[in-house]
Amino acid sequence: MDSPILLGLPGTEILSFDDGPIHPCTYEETDSYQVTSMFINNREQILHRLLDE
């Protein structure tokens, strides 16, 4: 996984190798952003599921 901080630097060109030909994608479309955002927005719920199972 790539760093969501480095991917968020101004002027960064993000290329996706998923779903066929290499293509540009937005910061918000990256797995790094989505996983980090999900954790920040649902930290207690995610930790509860991870630690209680």
C-alpha distance (Angstrom), angle and dihedral (degrees) to the residues before:
residue distance angle dihedral
M1 . . .
D2 3.79 . .
S3 3.78 125.7 .
P4 3.83 112.4 -91.4
I5 3.81 87.7 -151.7
L6 3.81 94.9 55.8
L7 3.80 91.8 42.7
G8 3.81 88.6 53.8
L9 3.79 96.3 57.4
P10 3.82 113.2 121.3
G11 3.79 113.5 -95.5
T12 3.79 94.5 17.7
E13 3.79 113.9 150.0
I14 3.80 109.2 -145.0
L15 3.78 118.1 -160.7
S16 3.77 124.1 -167.9
F17 3.79 121.4 -147.6
D18 3.82 91.5 -171.8
D19 3.80 127.4 99.6
G20 3.79 101.5 25.0
P21 3.80 125.6 -55.2
I22 3.80 120.4 29.7
H23 3.80 108.2 -91.2
P24 3.80 139.6 169.0
C25 3.78 118.1 -99.4
T26 3.77 136.6 -175.4
Y27 3.78 124.9 -102.7
E28 3.79 90.6 -111.1
E29 3.82 91.1 55.4
T30 3.82 93.9 60.2
D31 3.79 120.8 103.8
S32 3.80 89.1 -130.8
Y33 3.78 92.1 59.1
Q34 3.80 94.5 42.9
V35 3.82 95.1 49.2
T36 3.81 93.1 45.1
S37 3.79 92.2 46.3
M38 3.79 92.0 47.9
F39 3.81 91.0 51.2
I40 3.81 94.5 46.7
N41 3.80 92.8 47.9
N42 3.82 95.8 43.5
R43 3.80 103.8 25.2
E44 3.79 99.0 138.6
Q45 3.79 94.4 44.3
I46 3.82 92.8 48.2
L47 3.81 93.6 45.9
H48 3.78 90.2 48.2
R49 3.81 91.3 53.8
L50 3.80 93.5 44.6
L51 3.78 97.4 45.6
D52 3.80 99.9 38.3
E53 3.79 98.2 50.7
